[in-house]
Amino acid sequence: MNIRFDNKVILVTGGTGGIGLSYAELVGTLGAKVAVCGTNPQKLEAALESLRAKGISAFGETCDVSDAASLERFAAHTEAKLGPIDVWVSNAGVYPQYSIIDTSEEMWDRTVDTNLKSVYLGARIGYRFMKDRGGVMLLASSFASLFPSVGSGVYAATKSAISSMVKTLAAELAPYGIRVNGYIPGLINTDMNHALIEERGEQLRAPIALQTFGEAIDVAWAMAFLSSDYARYITGTSIEISGGKMGVQNPMKAWQDKETRA
């Protein structure tokens, strides 16, 4: 398998760090021209410098993904700078750590707007930019959509909604040659999760079959496959990239059994 994106234009919201930036770097090294956006100008500039230093054709600007006009401008500027958009990745998100009953209305609105409304807006805008040529949409879900946790219930609710939207959008956009899939990261070693891993690493590792945390590039490769023509008959599904998290109740027993067989 030789995945290439030569002359493809790939737009990534929330592409200035973590999984989004890792994916942008990967597809860029595989031939794509990439556009990334974020809210922090310094992070955006650092991301663009990193991408260009690798020889990747990259464009970026600050953008409020929960605002239709801002997101539409980013898409229009991407097309003007790089060419017609082939892949739209709705990756931007926030991860508030509050129980539902302790979540303020302001934080509720911010989480829903950033995690969910932005995906709705991206689907509408991405459709308009790709409907005449076909393309791919990737939507960021989360393992929390499968197994929510106490302390991040609002986040989980938004991600569950996205997993549902993947299926509906796949059907709505199929007549236009647009495939829609989701990606479900498990506990990935990104800036967003560093503190959590440091605080509760052993506890969080226990339910994972591979007994290790994923890296951003692990998710990026799965996303690259879904973006490619090798996945041309895959739509309306969400792929789990979790190291086998919670696939069984006691994954550590397999590792203990291995030791006794040695």
C-alpha positions in Angstrom: 0.0 0.0 0.0 1.4 3.3 -1.1 -0.8 6.1 0.2 -0.2 9.4 -1.6 -2.1 12.7 -1.7 -0.2 14.4 -4.6 -2.0 17.7 -5.6 -4.7 17.1 -3.0 -5.8 20.0 -0.7 -6.6 19.0 2.8 -8.1 21.4 5.4 -7.8 20.7 9.1 -9.5 22.6 11.8 -7.7 22.5 15.1 -4.5 21.7 13.1 -2.0 23.7 15.1 -1.1 20.9 17.6 -1.8 17.4 18.8 -3.5 15.0 16.4 -4.5 17.7 13.9 -0.9 18.9 13.4 0.4 15.3 13.3 -2.1 14.4 10.6 -1.3 17.6 8.6 2.4 16.8 8.8 1.8 13.2 7.7 -0.4 13.9 4.7 1.8 16.9 3.8 4.8 14.5 3.6 2.7 12.3 1.4 2.1 15.0 -1.2 -0.8 17.0 0.1 -1.1 20.8 0.3 -2.5 21.5 3.8 -4.4 24.3 5.5 -4.7 24.5 9.3 -6.5 26.8 11.6 -6.5 27.5 15.3 -7.3 30.3 17.8 -3.8 31.0 19.1 -1.7 33.1 16.6 1.6 32.0 18.1 0.7 28.3 17.9 -0.5 28.8 14.3 2.7 30.5 13.3 4.8 27.7 14.9 2.7 25.0 13.2 3.1 26.7 9.8 6.9 27.0 10.3 7.1 23.4 11.3 5.1 22.3 8.2 7.0 24.4 5.8 10.4 23.4 7.2 9.4 19.8 6.1 8.9 21.1 2.6 5.1 21.0 2.9 2.9 23.6 1.1 0.9 25.0 3.9 -1.6 27.8 4.6 -3.2 28.8 7.8 -5.0 31.5 9.7 -6.8 32.1 13.0 -10.4 31.0 12.9 -13.4 30.7 15.2 -14.8 27.3 14.1 -18.1 28.0 15.9 -18.7 31.1 13.7 -20.0 30.3 10.2 -18.5 33.5 8.6 -15.1 32.8 10.1 -15.1 29.2 9.0 -16.3 30.1 5.5 -13.5 32.7 5.2 -11.0 30.1 6.1 -12.3 27.7 3.5 -12.4 30.4 0.8 -8.9 31.6 1.6 -7.7 28.0 1.5 -9.2 27.5 -1.9 -7.7 30.7 -3.2 -4.2 29.9 -1.8 -4.0 26.2 -2.4 -6.8 25.1 -4.8 -10.1 23.2 -4.5 -10.5 21.4 -1.2 -10.4 17.6 -1.4 -10.5 16.6 2.3 -12.2 18.4 5.2 -11.2 17.4 8.7 -13.2 18.7 11.6 -10.7 18.2 14.4 -11.1 21.3 16.6 -12.3 20.6 20.1 -12.1 21.4 23.8 -12.0 19.0 26.7 -13.6 20.5 29.9 -13.2 18.5 33.1 -16.4 19.1 35.0 -19.3 16.9 36.0 -22.4 17.7 34.1 -24.1 19.2 37.2 -21.0 21.4 37.9 -20.7 22.6 34.3 -21.7 26.3 33.9 -24.0 27.3 31.2 -21.1 29.3 29.7 -18.9 26.3 29.6 -21.7 24.2 28.2 -22.2 26.7 25.3 -18.5 26.8 24.6 -18.1 23.1 24.5 -21.2 22.5 22.3 -20.2 25.3 20.0 -16.6 24.2 19.6 -17.0 20.5 19.5 -20.4 20.1 17.9 -21.7 23.2 16.2 -18.3 23.5 14.4 -18.8 20.1 12.9 -22.3 21.0 11.7 -21.0 24.2 10.2 -18.0 22.4 8.7 -20.3 19.8 7.0 -22.4 22.6 5.5 -19.5 24.6 4.3 -17.4 21.6 3.2 -20.3 20.3 1.2 -20.6 23.6 -0.7 -16.8 23.5 -1.5 -16.7 19.8 -2.5 -20.1 18.9 -4.0 -19.1 19.4 -7.6 -15.9 17.3 -7.3 -16.5 14.9 -4.5 -14.2 14.5 -1.5 -13.8 13.2 2.0 -14.9 14.5 5.4 -13.4 13.3 8.6 -15.1 14.1 12.0 -13.3 13.9 15.3 -15.2 11.7 17.8 -13.7 10.2 21.0 -13.6 7.1 23.0 -15.9 9.0 25.4 -18.6 8.6 22.8 -18.5 4.8 23.5 -17.8 4.9 27.3 -18.4 8.3 28.9 -16.6 9.1 32.1 -17.7 11.0 35.3 -16.1 14.4 35.1 -16.3 15.0 31.4 -19.9 14.3 30.6 -20.6 17.3 28.4 -17.6 16.5 26.3 -18.8 12.9 25.9 -22.3 14.1 24.9 -20.8 16.2 22.1 -18.7 13.4 20.8 -21.6 10.9 20.9 -23.6 13.4 18.7 -20.7 13.5 16.3 -20.7 9.7 15.9 -24.4 9.9 15.1 -23.8 12.7 12.6 -21.2 10.6 10.8 -23.8 8.1 9.7 -26.4 10.7 8.7 -24.0 12.9 6.8 -22.6 9.9 5.0 -26.0 9.2 3.5 -26.8 12.8 2.8 -23.6 13.5 1.0 -23.1 10.2 -0.9 -24.9 11.4 -4.0 -22.2 14.1 -4.3 -19.3 11.7 -4.1 -18.4 12.8 -0.6 -17.5 10.1 1.9 -17.9 10.9 5.6 -16.2 9.0 8.4 -15.3 9.5 12.0 -12.2 8.7 14.1 -12.3 7.7 17.7 -9.0 8.2 19.5 -8.5 6.5 22.8 -6.1 8.0 25.4 -3.5 9.6 23.2 -0.3 11.2 24.5 -0.9 14.8 23.5 -0.6 18.1 25.3 -4.3 17.8 26.1 -3.7 14.6 28.1 -0.2 15.0 29.5 -1.4 16.1 33.0 -4.0 13.3 33.1 -1.4 10.7 32.2 1.1 12.0 34.8 -1.6 12.0 37.5 -3.3 8.6 36.8 -1.1 6.8 34.2 -1.2 3.3 35.7 -4.9 3.4 36.3 -5.6 4.7 32.8 -3.3 2.1 31.2 -4.9 -0.9 32.9 -8.0 -1.2 30.6 -5.9 -1.0 27.4 -5.1 -4.3 25.7 -1.8 -3.0 24.3 -0.9 -1.6 27.7 0.5 1.6 26.3 -0.9 5.0 25.4 -1.2 6.0 21.8 0.8 8.8 20.0 -0.7 11.4 17.7 0.9 9.7 14.7 -1.0 6.5 15.4 -4.3 8.4 14.9 -2.9 10.3 12.0 -2.1 7.1 10.0 -5.7 5.8 10.6 -7.0 9.2 9.4 -4.7 9.1 6.4 -6.1 5.7 5.3 -9.7 7.0 5.7 -8.7 10.0 3.6 -7.2 8.0 0.8 -8.6 6.1 -2.2 -7.9 2.8 -0.4 -10.9 3.6 1.7 -13.1 4.5 -1.3 -15.9 2.1 -0.1 -15.8 3.1 3.5 -18.3 5.7 4.6 -20.7 6.3 7.5 -18.4 4.5 10.0 -16.1 5.6 12.9 -12.8 3.8 13.4 -11.5 3.3 16.9 -7.8 3.9 17.5 -7.5 3.0 21.2 -5.1 0.1 21.6 -8.0 -2.2 22.3 -9.2 -0.1 25.3 -12.0 -1.9 27.3 -12.4 -4.6 24.7 -12.4 -7.0 27.6 -12.7 -6.6 31.3 -9.2 -7.8 32.3 -6.6 -7.2 29.5 -3.7 -7.3 32.0 -4.3 -11.0 32.6 -3.0 -11.8 29.1 0.3 -10.0 30.1 0.5 -11.8 33.4 -0.2 -15.1 31.6 2.7 -14.4 29.2 5.0 -14.0 32.1 4.0 -17.4 33.5 4.6 -19.1 30.2 8.1 -17.7 29.8 
